[in-house]
């Protein structure tokens, strides 16, 4: 998962951004890597806060919630023609 200004990248989009970082300047690469989280599932038991570059602090539980929101929105758009389920 990668936090970006427009929201959150999850899965392949986040992995692609991480792979593209090899072609970025050092500053751009540091920025991408500082906003990219891997292995969140392993950190759920610890629930230790993690800092984002903008100073915001998030926990693995909050990051997992963002990932699940993304998956839900994606499923609603792709599988249910945009119908929202609550």
Chimera marker file (.cmm) of the C-alpha trace (Angstrom):
<marker_set name="trace">
<marker id="1" x="0.000" y="0.000" z="0.000" r="1" g="1" b="0" radius="0.5"/>
<marker id="2" x="1.183" y="3.482" z="-0.807" r="1" g="1" b="0" radius="0.5"/>
<marker id="3" x="-0.310" y="6.711" z="0.492" r="1" g="1" b="0" radius="0.5"/>
<marker id="4" x="-0.512" y="9.422" z="-2.159" r="1" g="1" b="0" radius="0.5"/>
<marker id="5" x="-2.033" y="12.902" z="-2.286" r="1" g="1" b="0" radius="0.5"/>
<marker id="6" x="-5.068" y="11.607" z="-4.176" r="1" g="1" b="0" radius="0.5"/>
<marker id="7" x="-5.645" y="8.730" z="-1.768" r="1" g="1" b="0" radius="0.5"/>
<marker id="8" x="-4.265" y="5.240" z="-1.459" r="1" g="1" b="0" radius="0.5"/>
<marker id="9" x="-2.691" y="2.880" z="-3.964" r="1" g="1" b="0" radius="0.5"/>
<marker id="10" x="-3.227" y="-0.795" z="-3.209" r="1" g="1" b="0" radius="0.5"/>
<marker id="11" x="-2.010" y="-3.992" z="-4.804" r="1" g="1" b="0" radius="0.5"/>
<marker id="12" x="-0.656" y="-3.855" z="-8.350" r="1" g="1" b="0" radius="0.5"/>
<marker id="13" x="-0.851" y="-0.052" z="-8.584" r="1" g="1" b="0" radius="0.5"/>
<marker id="14" x="1.284" y="0.301" z="-5.436" r="1" g="1" b="0" radius="0.5"/>
<marker id="15" x="3.693" y="-2.402" z="-6.615" r="1" g="1" b="0" radius="0.5"/>
<marker id="16" x="4.009" y="-0.694" z="-10.013" r="1" g="1" b="0" radius="0.5"/>
<marker id="17" x="4.766" y="2.639" z="-8.348" r="1" g="1" b="0" radius="0.5"/>
<marker id="18" x="7.408" y="0.954" z="-6.225" r="1" g="1" b="0" radius="0.5"/>
<marker id="19" x="8.948" y="-0.737" z="-9.280" r="1" g="1" b="0" radius="0.5"/>
<marker id="20" x="8.958" y="2.596" z="-11.141" r="1" g="1" b="0" radius="0.5"/>
<marker id="21" x="10.946" y="4.140" z="-8.297" r="1" g="1" b="0" radius="0.5"/>
<marker id="22" x="14.081" y="2.599" z="-9.823" r="1" g="1" b="0" radius="0.5"/>
<marker id="23" x="13.793" y="5.185" z="-12.629" r="1" g="1" b="0" radius="0.5"/>
<marker id="24" x="13.242" y="8.174" z="-10.323" r="1" g="1" b="0" radius="0.5"/>
<marker id="25" x="15.630" y="10.690" z="-8.862" r="1" g="1" b="0" radius="0.5"/>
<marker id="26" x="16.921" y="9.944" z="-5.369" r="1" g="1" b="0" radius="0.5"/>
<marker id="27" x="14.547" y="12.503" z="-3.864" r="1" g="1" b="0" radius="0.5"/>
<marker id="28" x="11.502" y="11.089" z="-5.686" r="1" g="1" b="0" radius="0.5"/>
<marker id="29" x="12.497" y="7.543" z="-4.700" r="1" g="1" b="0" radius="0.5"/>
<marker id="30" x="12.850" y="8.515" z="-1.015" r="1" g="1" b="0" radius="0.5"/>
<marker id="31" x="9.412" y="10.143" z="-1.150" r="1" g="1" b="0" radius="0.5"/>
<marker id="32" x="7.768" y="7.043" z="-2.662" r="1" g="1" b="0" radius="0.5"/>
<marker id="33" x="9.516" y="4.674" z="-0.268" r="1" g="1" b="0" radius="0.5"/>
<marker id="34" x="8.583" y="6.782" z="2.767" r="1" g="1" b="0" radius="0.5"/>
<marker id="35" x="4.891" y="6.495" z="1.826" r="1" g="1" b="0" radius="0.5"/>
<marker id="36" x="4.933" y="2.789" z="0.951" r="1" g="1" b="0" radius="0.5"/>
<marker id="37" x="3.983" y="0.114" z="3.453" r="1" g="1" b="0" radius="0.5"/>
<marker id="38" x="4.467" y="-3.612" z="2.972" r="1" g="1" b="0" radius="0.5"/>
<marker id="39" x="3.698" y="-6.486" z="5.300" r="1" g="1" b="0" radius="0.5"/>
<marker id="40" x="0.940" y="-4.645" z="7.165" r="1" g="1" b="0" radius="0.5"/>
<marker id="41" x="-0.700" y="-7.952" z="8.123" r="1" g="1" b="0" radius="0.5"/>
<marker id="42" x="2.419" y="-8.933" z="10.086" r="1" g="1" b="0" radius="0.5"/>
<marker id="43" x="2.287" y="-5.640" z="12.000" r="1" g="1" b="0" radius="0.5"/>
<marker id="44" x="-1.364" y="-5.903" z="13.076" r="1" g="1" b="0" radius="0.5"/>
<marker id="45" x="-0.524" y="-7.629" z="16.359" r="1" g="1" b="0" radius="0.5"/>
<marker id="46" x="1.928" y="-4.906" z="17.344" r="1" g="1" b="0" radius="0.5"/>
<marker id="47" x="-0.294" y="-1.995" z="16.271" r="1" g="1" b="0" radius="0.5"/>
<marker id="48" x="2.653" y="0.394" z="16.610" r="1" g="1" b="0" radius="0.5"/>
<marker id="49" x="2.170" y="3.851" z="15.079" r="1" g="1" b="0" radius="0.5"/>
<marker id="50" x="3.989" y="4.709" z="11.848" r="1" g="1" b="0" radius="0.5"/>
<marker id="51" x="4.718" y="8.225" z="10.624" r="1" g="1" b="0" radius="0.5"/>
<marker id="52" x="3.891" y="9.484" z="7.139" r="1" g="1" b="0" radius="0.5"/>
<marker id="53" x="6.070" y="12.170" z="5.500" r="1" g="1" b="0" radius="0.5"/>
<marker id="54" x="3.422" y="14.837" z="6.159" r="1" g="1" b="0" radius="0.5"/>
<marker id="55" x="3.671" y="14.169" z="9.902" r="1" g="1" b="0" radius="0.5"/>
<marker id="56" x="0.472" y="12.153" z="10.146" r="1" g="1" b="0" radius="0.5"/>
<marker id="57" x="0.698" y="9.049" z="12.315" r="1" g="1" b="0" radius="0.5"/>
<marker id="58" x="-1.165" y="5.884" z="11.330" r="1" g="1" b="0" radius="0.5"/>
<marker id="59" x="-1.417" y="2.398" z="12.787" r="1" g="1" b="0" radius="0.5"/>
<marker id="60" x="-1.464" y="-0.920" z="10.933" r="1" g="1" b="0" radius="0.5"/>
<marker id="61" x="-5.176" y="-1.184" z="11.777" r="1" g="1" b="0" radius="0.5"/>
<marker id="62" x="-5.866" y="2.174" z="10.102" r="1" g="1" b="0" radius="0.5"/>
<marker id="63" x="-3.827" y="1.175" z="7.046" r="1" g="1" b="0" radius="0.5"/>
<marker id="64" x="-5.706" y="-2.117" z="6.845" r="1" g="1" b="0" radius="0.5"/>
<marker id="65" x="-9.000" y="-0.195" z="7.001" r="1" g="1" b="0" radius="0.5"/>
<marker id="66" x="-7.871" y="1.940" z="4.040" r="1" g="1" b="0" radius="0.5"/>
<marker id="67" x="-6.954" y="-1.188" z="2.072" r="1" g="1" b="0" radius="0.5"/>
<marker id="68" x="-10.341" y="-2.756" z="2.794" r="1" g="1" b="0" radius="0.5"/>
<marker id="69" x="-12.141" y="0.471" z="1.778" r="1" g="1" b="0" radius="0.5"/>
<marker id="70" x="-10.227" y="0.418" z="-1.501" r="1" g="1" b="0" radius="0.5"/>
<marker id="71" x="-11.163" y="-3.222" z="-2.137" r="1" g="1" b="0" radius="0.5"/>
<marker id="72" x="-14.827" y="-2.496" z="-1.360" r="1" g="1" b="0" radius="0.5"/>
<marker id="73" x="-14.949" y="0.533" z="-3.700" r="1" g="1" b="0" radius="0.5"/>
<marker id="74" x="-13.210" y="-1.419" z="-6.433" r="1" g="1" b="0" radius="0.5"/>
<marker id="75" x="-15.658" y="-4.308" z="-6.126" r="1" g="1" b="0" radius="0.5"/>
<marker id="76" x="-18.638" y="-1.946" z="-6.181" r="1" g="1" b="0" radius="0.5"/>
<marker id="77" x="-17.368" y="-0.234" z="-9.321" r="1" g="1" b="0" radius="0.5"/>
<marker id="78" x="-16.282" y="-3.321" z="-11.220" r="1" g="1" b="0" radius="0.5"/>
<marker id="79" x="-18.761" y="-5.961" z="-10.140" r="1" g="1" b="0" radius="0.5"/>
<marker id="80" x="-21.897" y="-4.064" z="-9.190" r="1" g="1" b="0" radius="0.5"/>
<marker id="81" x="-21.951" y="-1.209" z="-11.734" r="1" g="1" b="0" radius="0.5"/>
<marker id="82" x="-21.170" y="1.399" z="-9.094" r="1" g="1" b="0" radius="0.5"/>
<marker id="83" x="-23.959" y="0.344" z="-6.726" r="1" g="1" b="0" radius="0.5"/>
<marker id="84" x="-22.797" y="1.176" z="-3.193" r="1" g="1" b="0" radius="0.5"/>
<marker id="85" x="-23.297" y="-1.316" z="-0.375" r="1" g="1" b="0" radius="0.5"/>
<marker id="86" x="-23.239" y="-0.164" z="3.227" r="1" g="1" b="0" radius="0.5"/>
<link id1="1" id2="2" r="1" g="1" b="0" radius="0.2"/>
<link id1="2" id2="3" r="1" g="1" b="0" radius="0.2"/>
<link id1="3" id2="4" r="1" g="1" b="0" radius="0.2"/>
<link id1="4" id2="5" r="1" g="1" b="0" radius="0.2"/>
<link id1="5" id2="6" r="1" g="1" b="0" radius="0.2"/>
<link id1="6" id2="7" r="1" g="1" b="0" radius="0.2"/>
<link id1="7" id2="8" r="1" g="1" b="0" radius="0.2"/>
<link id1="8" id2="9" r="1" g="1" b="0" radius="0.2"/>
<link id1="9" id2="10" r="1" g="1" b="0" radius="0.2"/>
<link id1="10" id2="11" r="1" g="1" b="0" radius="0.2"/>
<link id1="11" id2="12" r="1" g="1" b="0" radius="0.2"/>
<link id1="12" id2="13" r="1" g="1" b="0" radius="0.2"/>
<link id1="13" id2="14" r="1" g="1" b="0" radius="0.2"/>
<link id1="14" id2="15" r="1" g="1" b="0" radius="0.2"/>
<link id1="15" id2="16" r="1" g="1" b="0" radius="0.2"/>
<link id1="16" id2="17" r="1" g="1" b="0" radius="0.2"/>
<link id1="17" id2="18" r="1" g="1" b="0" radius="0.2"/>
<link id1="18" id2="19" r="1" g="1" b="0" radius="0.2"/>
<link id1="19" id2="20" r="1" g="1" b="0" radius="0.2"/>
<link id1="20" id2="21" r="1" g="1" b="0" radius="0.2"/>
<link id1="21" id2="22" r="1" g="1" b="0" radius="0.2"/>
<link id1="22" id2="23" r="1" g="1" b="0" radius="0.2"/>
<link id1="23" id2="24" r="1" g="1" b="0" radius="0.2"/>
<link id1="24" id2="25" r="1" g="1" b="0" radius="0.2"/>
<link id1="25" id2="26" r="1" g="1" b="0" radius="0.2"/>
<link id1="26" id2="27" r="1" g="1" b="0" radius="0.2"/>
<link id1="27" id2="28" r="1" g="1" b="0" radius="0.2"/>
<link id1="28" id2="29" r="1" g="1" b="0" radius="0.2"/>
<link id1="29" id2="30" r="1" g="1" b="0" radius="0.2"/>
<link id1="30" id2="31" r="1" g="1" b="0" radius="0.2"/>
<link id1="31" id2="32" r="1" g="1" b="0" radius="0.2"/>
<link id1="32" id2="33" r="1" g="1" b="0" radius="0.2"/>
<link id1="33" id2="34" r="1" g="1" b="0" radius="0.2"/>
<link id1="34" id2="35" r="1" g="1" b="0" radius="0.2"/>
<link id1="35" id2="36" r="1" g="1" b="0" radius="0.2"/>
<link id1="36" id2="37" r="1" g="1" b="0" radius="0.2"/>
<link id1="37" id2="38" r="1" g="1" b="0" radius="0.2"/>
<link id1="38" id2="39" r="1" g="1" b="0" radius="0.2"/>
<link id1="39" id2="40" r="1" g="1" b="0" radius="0.2"/>
<link id1="40" id2="41" r="1" g="1" b="0" radius="0.2"/>
<link id1="41" id2="42" r="1" g="1" b="0" radius="0.2"/>
<link id1="42" id2="43" r="1" g="1" b="0" radius="0.2"/>
<link id1="43" id2="44" r="1" g="1" b="0" radius="0.2"/>
<link id1="44" id2="45" r="1" g="1" b="0" radius="0.2"/>
<link id1="45" id2="46" r="1" g="1" b="0" radius="0.2"/>
<link id1="46" id2="47" r="1" g="1" b="0" radius="0.2"/>
<link id1="47" id2="48" r="1" g="1" b="0" radius="0.2"/>
<link id1="48" id2="49" r="1" g="1" b="0" radius="0.2"/>
<link id1="49" id2="50" r="1" g="1" b="0" radius="0.2"/>
<link id1="50" id2="51" r="1" g="1" b="0" radius="0.2"/>
<link id1="51" id2="52" r="1" g="1" b="0" radius="0.2"/>
<link id1="52" id2="53" r="1" g="1" b="0" radius="0.2"/>
<link id1="53" id2="54" r="1" g="1" b="0" radius="0.2"/>
<link id1="54" id2="55" r="1" g="1" b="0" radius="0.2"/>
<link id1="55" id2="56" r="1" g="1" b="0" radius="0.2"/>
<link id1="56" id2="57" r="1" g="1" b="0" radius="0.2"/>
<link id1="57" id2="58" r="1" g="1" b="0" radius="0.2"/>
<link id1="58" id2="59" r="1" g="1" b="0" radius="0.2"/>
<link id1="59" id2="60" r="1" g="1" b="0" radius="0.2"/>
<link id1="60" id2="61" r="1" g="1" b="0" radius="0.2"/>
<link id1="61" id2="62" r="1" g="1" b="0" radius="0.2"/>
<link id1="62" id2="63" r="1" g="1" b="0" radius="0.2"/>
<link id1="63" id2="64" r="1" g="1" b="0" radius="0.2"/>
<link id1="64" id2="65" r="1" g="1" b="0" radius="0.2"/>
<link id1="65" id2="66" r="1" g="1" b="0" radius="0.2"/>
<link id1="66" id2="67" r="1" g="1" b="0" radius="0.2"/>
<link id1="67" id2="68" r="1" g="1" b="0" radius="0.2"/>
<link id1="68" id2="69" r="1" g="1" b="0" radius="0.2"/>
<link id1="69" id2="70" r="1" g="1" b="0" radius="0.2"/>
<link id1="70" id2="71" r="1" g="1" b="0" radius="0.2"/>
<link id1="71" id2="72" r="1" g="1" b="0" radius="0.2"/>
<link id1="72" id2="73" r="1" g="1" b="0" radius="0.2"/>
<link id1="73" id2="74" r="1" g="1" b="0" radius="0.2"/>
<link id1="74" id2="75" r="1" g="1" b="0" radius="0.2"/>
<link id1="75" id2="76" r="1" g="1" b="0" radius="0.2"/>
<link id1="76" id2="77" r="1" g="1" b="0" radius="0.2"/>
<link id1="77" id2="78" r="1" g="1" b="0" radius="0.2"/>
<link id1="78" id2="79" r="1" g="1" b="0" radius="0.2"/>
<link id1="79" id2="80" r="1" g="1" b="0" radius="0.2"/>
<link id1="80" id2="81" r="1" g="1" b="0" radius="0.2"/>
<link id1="81" id2="82" r="1" g="1" b="0" radius="0.2"/>
<link id1="82" id2="83" r="1" g="1" b="0" radius="0.2"/>
<link id1="83" id2="84" r="1" g="1" b="0" radius="0.2"/>
<link id1="84" id2="85" r="1" g="1" b="0" radius="0.2"/>
<link id1="85" id2="86" r="1" g="1" b="0" radius="0.2"/>
</marker_set>
